[in-house]
């Protein structure tokens, strides 16, 4: 089992554990508990990135993709839940892998909130978009070769998953004596916003995914970025 897949499983289990603890916990420590959980989940990814041997071009590429994902969110801020950020994260993960997808997603949330406002919700957005990129990278061999038949449902489903994770932040931030019923009610009340996110993912993936993948693959192969094979190096070998 790959490390990225193992980290995804552990992250999912920790979120489920957090949900049950929030339901059972008596007191007002939800916020602290949630921040500690998110830190434990995300720290290994950034630690692995620090240890990884990357040339400057690979680092710059991750920064550029994260910047594109972040800035693309700003013009759509007036339309709740509609933005191409998720599309950019998913495509980056499909071309460059799970770890790159996680980093692009997490950094995009942090950078975009420099324009839209930082707050206690930022770590939750970093986690949500990071997990979106991680899962897209792990499933890339399934999502793309089948004529996007799985890619489109994947983006649609993540529109709801993203919203449900962010519902937990709202309950943690403003709820008292959280119960499972409150969690379900929060998910139901955010349905229209989650649907807007899911449909926007569907639209951007359907219209732009083929062109984006072609462009990103060219950069990956031409410059040997993040696992891509540089043609000049291949000839020498």
C-alpha beads as a LAMMPS data file, in Angstrom:
LAMMPS data file: protein, C-alpha beads

237 atoms
236 bonds

1 atom types
1 bond types

-500.0 500.0 xlo xhi
-500.0 500.0 ylo yhi
-500.0 500.0 zlo zhi

Masses

1 110.0

Atoms # bond

1 1 1 0.000 0.000 0.000
2 1 1 1.427 3.392 -1.026
3 1 1 2.108 6.026 1.586
4 1 1 -0.358 8.486 0.053
5 1 1 -3.120 5.872 0.113
6 1 1 -2.311 4.996 3.713
7 1 1 -2.397 8.672 4.698
8 1 1 -5.791 9.056 3.016
9 1 1 -7.200 6.103 4.969
10 1 1 -5.791 7.431 8.242
11 1 1 -7.156 10.921 7.486
12 1 1 -10.629 9.550 6.787
13 1 1 -10.620 7.515 9.998
14 1 1 -9.511 10.542 12.008
15 1 1 -12.334 12.667 10.610
16 1 1 -14.870 9.944 11.434
17 1 1 -13.383 9.690 14.925
18 1 1 -13.610 13.477 15.304
19 1 1 -17.286 13.363 14.334
20 1 1 -18.126 10.729 16.944
21 1 1 -16.090 12.467 19.635
22 1 1 -17.892 15.738 18.908
23 1 1 -21.213 13.960 19.351
24 1 1 -20.178 12.292 22.622
25 1 1 -18.049 15.059 24.113
26 1 1 -19.592 17.154 26.841
27 1 1 -18.030 20.590 27.056
28 1 1 -16.846 23.330 24.745
29 1 1 -13.588 21.880 23.416
30 1 1 -14.787 21.156 19.885
31 1 1 -12.713 23.872 18.245
32 1 1 -9.447 22.890 19.903
33 1 1 -10.065 19.219 19.157
34 1 1 -10.816 19.919 15.503
35 1 1 -7.681 22.024 15.021
36 1 1 -5.510 19.361 16.632
37 1 1 -7.059 16.703 14.398
38 1 1 -6.530 18.720 11.217
39 1 1 -2.936 19.453 12.208
40 1 1 -2.234 15.760 12.787
41 1 1 -3.745 14.916 9.404
42 1 1 -1.980 17.553 7.317
43 1 1 1.429 17.662 8.967
44 1 1 2.751 14.391 7.397
45 1 1 2.043 15.690 3.878
46 1 1 3.978 18.913 4.365
47 1 1 6.740 17.013 6.180
48 1 1 7.099 14.630 3.225
49 1 1 7.210 17.579 0.851
50 1 1 10.030 19.145 2.868
51 1 1 12.039 15.917 2.743
52 1 1 11.400 15.248 -0.922
53 1 1 14.132 16.061 -3.409
54 1 1 12.574 18.500 -5.858
55 1 1 14.302 20.833 -8.252
56 1 1 13.336 24.482 -8.399
57 1 1 11.135 23.936 -11.457
58 1 1 8.979 21.400 -9.618
59 1 1 8.528 23.733 -6.657
60 1 1 7.680 26.638 -8.951
61 1 1 5.119 24.494 -10.791
62 1 1 3.340 23.585 -7.546
63 1 1 3.336 27.257 -6.550
64 1 1 1.932 28.319 -9.933
65 1 1 -0.836 25.699 -9.889
66 1 1 -1.766 26.660 -6.323
67 1 1 -1.795 30.349 -7.316
68 1 1 -4.037 29.652 -10.315
69 1 1 -6.409 27.626 -8.146
70 1 1 -6.468 30.380 -5.507
71 1 1 -6.855 33.377 -7.822
72 1 1 -9.545 31.649 -9.904
73 1 1 -11.708 31.548 -6.791
74 1 1 -11.727 35.312 -6.302
75 1 1 -13.775 36.439 -9.366
76 1 1 -16.520 33.948 -8.457
77 1 1 -16.725 35.005 -4.801
78 1 1 -20.082 36.703 -5.398
79 1 1 -21.593 33.370 -6.513
80 1 1 -21.645 31.057 -3.464
81 1 1 -19.942 27.690 -4.002
82 1 1 -19.361 28.258 -7.730
83 1 1 -15.639 28.424 -8.615
84 1 1 -13.058 26.605 -10.780
85 1 1 -10.674 26.015 -7.863
86 1 1 -11.740 22.395 -7.411
87 1 1 -11.297 21.776 -11.137
88 1 1 -7.706 23.063 -11.090
89 1 1 -6.880 20.931 -8.038
90 1 1 -8.347 17.769 -9.564
91 1 1 -6.517 18.237 -12.875
92 1 1 -3.210 18.969 -11.114
93 1 1 -3.608 15.736 -9.157
94 1 1 -4.497 13.646 -12.211
95 1 1 -1.403 14.803 -14.110
96 1 1 1.162 15.210 -11.321
97 1 1 -0.001 12.790 -8.642
98 1 1 -1.654 12.585 -5.256
99 1 1 0.880 14.508 -3.169
100 1 1 0.985 17.395 -5.625
101 1 1 -2.821 17.425 -5.642
102 1 1 -2.909 17.662 -1.861
103 1 1 -0.356 20.485 -1.752
104 1 1 -2.078 22.475 -4.492
105 1 1 -5.431 22.130 -2.719
106 1 1 -4.172 23.041 0.740
107 1 1 -2.067 25.982 -0.444
108 1 1 -4.869 27.274 -2.696
109 1 1 -7.226 27.516 0.272
110 1 1 -4.671 29.398 2.351
111 1 1 -3.690 31.824 -0.437
112 1 1 -7.233 32.531 -1.667
113 1 1 -8.290 33.462 1.850
114 1 1 -5.679 36.213 1.821
115 1 1 -8.133 37.908 -0.551
116 1 1 -11.427 36.575 0.797
117 1 1 -10.667 36.535 4.519
118 1 1 -8.797 34.202 6.854
119 1 1 -10.486 32.615 9.821
120 1 1 -11.000 29.390 11.774
121 1 1 -12.545 27.924 8.622
122 1 1 -9.246 28.120 6.702
123 1 1 -7.730 24.859 8.070
124 1 1 -10.949 23.053 7.186
125 1 1 -10.802 24.357 3.622
126 1 1 -7.134 23.388 3.405
127 1 1 -8.032 19.884 4.539
128 1 1 -11.068 19.580 2.232
129 1 1 -9.331 20.720 -0.942
130 1 1 -6.202 18.809 0.038
131 1 1 -8.163 15.571 0.379
132 1 1 -9.880 16.289 -2.919
133 1 1 -6.512 16.533 -4.658
134 1 1 -5.110 13.516 -2.821
135 1 1 -8.029 11.262 -3.745
136 1 1 -7.984 12.461 -7.373
137 1 1 -4.296 11.619 -7.613
138 1 1 -4.752 8.171 -6.093
139 1 1 -7.603 7.397 -8.515
140 1 1 -6.082 9.045 -11.594
141 1 1 -5.614 5.742 -13.453
142 1 1 -9.343 5.118 -13.084
143 1 1 -10.676 8.630 -13.562
144 1 1 -9.155 9.520 -16.924
145 1 1 -8.702 6.515 -19.250
146 1 1 -12.436 5.754 -19.278
147 1 1 -13.429 8.776 -21.350
148 1 1 -14.171 10.833 -18.258
149 1 1 -17.099 8.572 -17.324
150 1 1 -15.727 8.361 -13.788
151 1 1 -14.086 11.795 -13.683
152 1 1 -17.356 13.707 -13.936
153 1 1 -19.132 11.796 -11.136
154 1 1 -15.969 12.138 -9.038
155 1 1 -16.057 15.936 -9.331
156 1 1 -19.804 15.990 -8.676
157 1 1 -19.524 13.855 -5.539
158 1 1 -16.648 15.940 -4.186
159 1 1 -18.833 19.028 -4.464
160 1 1 -20.997 17.498 -1.744
161 1 1 -18.139 16.001 0.273
162 1 1 -16.442 19.400 0.430
163 1 1 -19.637 20.996 1.699
164 1 1 -20.248 18.294 4.293
165 1 1 -16.744 18.684 5.710
166 1 1 -17.244 22.443 5.911
167 1 1 -20.571 21.848 7.681
168 1 1 -18.534 20.281 10.472
169 1 1 -16.573 23.523 10.796
170 1 1 -19.809 25.492 11.169
171 1 1 -21.082 23.158 13.874
172 1 1 -17.730 23.223 15.678
173 1 1 -17.596 27.021 15.503
174 1 1 -21.170 27.871 16.439
175 1 1 -22.861 24.759 17.795
176 1 1 -23.298 23.764 21.406
177 1 1 -23.827 20.214 22.648
178 1 1 -23.436 18.863 19.136
179 1 1 -25.571 15.845 18.287
180 1 1 -25.726 13.571 15.273
181 1 1 -29.086 15.121 14.412
182 1 1 -27.455 18.560 14.215
183 1 1 -24.820 17.190 11.848
184 1 1 -27.460 15.702 9.547
185 1 1 -29.547 18.883 9.690
186 1 1 -26.503 20.948 8.724
187 1 1 -25.845 18.751 5.708
188 1 1 -29.471 19.034 4.588
189 1 1 -29.582 22.820 5.014
190 1 1 -26.461 23.270 2.859
191 1 1 -27.824 21.117 0.029
192 1 1 -28.287 23.929 -2.504
193 1 1 -24.794 25.311 -1.924
194 1 1 -23.266 21.856 -2.202
195 1 1 -25.259 21.218 -5.358
196 1 1 -23.948 24.471 -6.870
197 1 1 -20.383 23.371 -6.124
198 1 1 -21.020 19.907 -7.564
199 1 1 -22.556 21.297 -10.757
200 1 1 -19.752 23.814 -11.226
201 1 1 -17.215 20.968 -10.899
202 1 1 -19.197 19.030 -13.481
203 1 1 -19.220 21.978 -15.876
204 1 1 -15.516 22.837 -15.658
205 1 1 -14.418 19.207 -15.885
206 1 1 -16.646 18.536 -18.887
207 1 1 -15.662 21.656 -20.821
208 1 1 -11.979 22.167 -19.960
209 1 1 -10.486 18.920 -18.617
210 1 1 -9.189 17.541 -21.939
211 1 1 -7.406 20.762 -22.898
212 1 1 -5.972 21.258 -19.428
213 1 1 -4.653 17.717 -19.265
214 1 1 -2.972 18.096 -22.644
215 1 1 -1.252 21.327 -21.627
216 1 1 -0.119 20.039 -18.237
217 1 1 1.144 16.772 -19.731
218 1 1 3.256 18.720 -22.235
219 1 1 4.901 20.704 -19.450
220 1 1 5.412 17.542 -17.412
221 1 1 7.143 15.654 -20.225
222 1 1 9.006 18.544 -21.855
223 1 1 10.636 19.771 -18.675
224 1 1 10.689 16.512 -16.711
225 1 1 8.556 17.967 -13.923
226 1 1 7.360 15.934 -10.919
227 1 1 8.003 12.508 -12.360
228 1 1 7.750 13.395 -16.042
229 1 1 10.433 12.105 -18.408
230 1 1 12.375 14.810 -20.192
231 1 1 12.874 13.760 -23.854
232 1 1 16.460 15.045 -23.903
233 1 1 17.347 12.923 -20.893
234 1 1 15.666 9.898 -22.458
235 1 1 17.788 10.261 -25.607
236 1 1 21.001 10.420 -23.590
237 1 1 20.079 7.240 -21.786

Bonds

1 1 1 2
2 1 2 3
3 1 3 4
4 1 4 5
5 1 5 6
6 1 6 7
7 1 7 8
8 1 8 9
9 1 9 10
10 1 10 11
11 1 11 12
12 1 12 13
13 1 13 14
14 1 14 15
15 1 15 16
16 1 16 17
17 1 17 18
18 1 18 19
19 1 19 20
20 1 20 21
21 1 21 22
22 1 22 23
23 1 23 24
24 1 24 25
25 1 25 26
26 1 26 27
27 1 27 28
28 1 28 29
29 1 29 30
30 1 30 31
31 1 31 32
32 1 32 33
33 1 33 34
34 1 34 35
35 1 35 36
36 1 36 37
37 1 37 38
38 1 38 39
39 1 39 40
40 1 40 41
41 1 41 42
42 1 42 43
43 1 43 44
44 1 44 45
45 1 45 46
46 1 46 47
47 1 47 48
48 1 48 49
49 1 49 50
50 1 50 51
51 1 51 52
52 1 52 53
53 1 53 54
54 1 54 55
55 1 55 56
56 1 56 57
57 1 57 58
58 1 58 59
59 1 59 60
60 1 60 61
61 1 61 62
62 1 62 63
63 1 63 64
64 1 64 65
65 1 65 66
66 1 66 67
67 1 67 68
68 1 68 69
69 1 69 70
70 1 70 71
71 1 71 72
72 1 72 73
73 1 73 74
74 1 74 75
75 1 75 76
76 1 76 77
77 1 77 78
78 1 78 79
79 1 79 80
80 1 80 81
81 1 81 82
82 1 82 83
83 1 83 84
84 1 84 85
85 1 85 86
86 1 86 87
87 1 87 88
88 1 88 89
89 1 89 90
90 1 90 91
91 1 91 92
92 1 92 93
93 1 93 94
94 1 94 95
95 1 95 96
96 1 96 97
97 1 97 98
98 1 98 99
99 1 99 100
100 1 100 101
101 1 101 102
102 1 102 103
103 1 103 104
104 1 104 105
105 1 105 106
106 1 106 107
107 1 107 108
108 1 108 109
109 1 109 110
110 1 110 111
111 1 111 112
112 1 112 113
113 1 113 114
114 1 114 115
115 1 115 116
116 1 116 117
117 1 117 118
118 1 118 119
119 1 119 120
120 1 120 121
121 1 121 122
122 1 122 123
123 1 123 124
124 1 124 125
125 1 125 126
126 1 126 127
127 1 127 128
128 1 128 129
129 1 129 130
130 1 130 131
131 1 131 132
132 1 132 133
133 1 133 134
134 1 134 135
135 1 135 136
136 1 136 137
137 1 137 138
138 1 138 139
139 1 139 140
140 1 140 141
141 1 141 142
142 1 142 143
143 1 143 144
144 1 144 145
145 1 145 146
146 1 146 147
147 1 147 148
148 1 148 149
149 1 149 150
150 1 150 151
151 1 151 152
152 1 152 153
153 1 153 154
154 1 154 155
155 1 155 156
156 1 156 157
157 1 157 158
158 1 158 159
159 1 159 160
160 1 160 161
161 1 161 162
162 1 162 163
163 1 163 164
164 1 164 165
165 1 165 166
166 1 166 167
167 1 167 168
168 1 168 169
169 1 169 170
170 1 170 171
171 1 171 172
172 1 172 173
173 1 173 174
174 1 174 175
175 1 175 176
176 1 176 177
177 1 177 178
178 1 178 179
179 1 179 180
180 1 180 181
181 1 181 182
182 1 182 183
183 1 183 184
184 1 184 185
185 1 185 186
186 1 186 187
187 1 187 188
188 1 188 189
189 1 189 190
190 1 190 191
191 1 191 192
192 1 192 193
193 1 193 194
194 1 194 195
195 1 195 196
196 1 196 197
197 1 197 198
198 1 198 199
199 1 199 200
200 1 200 201
201 1 201 202
202 1 202 203
203 1 203 204
204 1 204 205
205 1 205 206
206 1 206 207
207 1 207 208
208 1 208 209
209 1 209 210
210 1 210 211
211 1 211 212
212 1 212 213
213 1 213 214
214 1 214 215
215 1 215 216
216 1 216 217
217 1 217 218
218 1 218 219
219 1 219 220
220 1 220 221
221 1 221 222
222 1 222 223
223 1 223 224
224 1 224 225
225 1 225 226
226 1 226 227
227 1 227 228
228 1 228 229
229 1 229 230
230 1 230 231
231 1 231 232
232 1 232 233
233 1 233 234
234 1 234 235
235 1 235 236
236 1 236 237
